[in-house]
Amino acid sequence: MILTVTLNPALDMTWHVDALTPGATHRAPTGSSRAGGKGVNVARVLHAQGHEVLALSTVGGANGAEFETELRASGIPHRLIRVSAATRRSLAIVDDTRGETTVLNERGTALAPVQVATLAATAARLGHTARAVALSGSLPPGFGPEQLGALVAELVGAGTPVVVDTSGAGLLAAARAGATALKPNSEELAEVTGERDPLVGARQLLTLGAQLVMVTLGRDGLLVLDRMHAPLHAGLPRTLHGNPTGAGDAAVAAITAVLATGIRLGGDSAESARAREDLARRGTAWSASAVLMPHAGELSPEHAVLEAEVTVQPIEEDLS
């Protein structure tokens, strides 16, 4: 079983318009809403690809009731912790002409200390029996970098591979706790390291204690780095247009699926080398195919075709 943990879930609401004009009134077809947040999106991708998955999240208020109803209807196995704070909303407006998406994310309401403790304890208990764990998304008020770092350290110490996709101080805390893999995008990486060069920034996270870093670069593909081997760059020969909101979550799903096989990505064997290349290729293809879909948490049926198009090249650099 793969466990996904959504620390700050959201009810995702999406509207499509022909063209988005700031300051104007728009008429649009009926929008859609469904359970979201990064960890839920990761679970959707893995579930659709045939992986045994369990999605853990909090839920609260009227938005939470709608979140729970949709998640139950999706068929994704899940465990929900009821909290007093209302589940936040995330609003996406898709400009169909430009192929661009504008997103408004509510920050969310603070969790009570007892609810933070329950969430962390449940994630640890379920994570101890999982083949891999993905901790995804922003940290809700009340669940800080210290709690995230402690959870990562406990799971990694128990032998469970952990992928973390967050930002800010939480990303640094996960690195210091020895996360098996981190998945920042280039902007998140620059924000916490002060480095515009993603290779330099990723090296900082490895120095702090992370075992592997995947940096998503948008249309420029992605980078995969560990401490001992040449970094890999993967990309597509063409640019895809669509809704990018679930692209990073699809990349996290790819990392988690590979780690769940038990292969040591940082090893020196031929199997480990192939696994790193396969990860770079699959992460790129899954991320790109997610852009083609209207909702986060979905892969285009073209993902296998895209995977065959991905080029993976080592980046020669001085590691001394």
Buried (B, 14 or more C-beta within 10 A) or exposed (E): BBBBBBBBBBBBBBBBBEEBEEEEEEEEEEEBBBBBBBBBBBBBBBBBBEBEBBBBBBBBBEBBBBBBEBBEEBEBEBEBBEBEBBBBBBBBBBBBEEEBBEBEBBEBBBBEEEBBEBBBEBBBEBBBEBBBBBBBBBBBBBBBBEBBBBBBBBBBEEEBBBBBBBBEBBBBBBBBBBBBBBBBBBEBBBBBBEBEEBBBBBBBBBEBBBBBBBBBBBEEBBBBBBBEBEBBBBBBEEEBEBBBBBBBBBBBBBBBBBBBEEBBBBBEEEEBBEBBBBBBBBBBBBBBBBBBBBBBBBBBEBBEEBBEBBEBBEEEEEEE
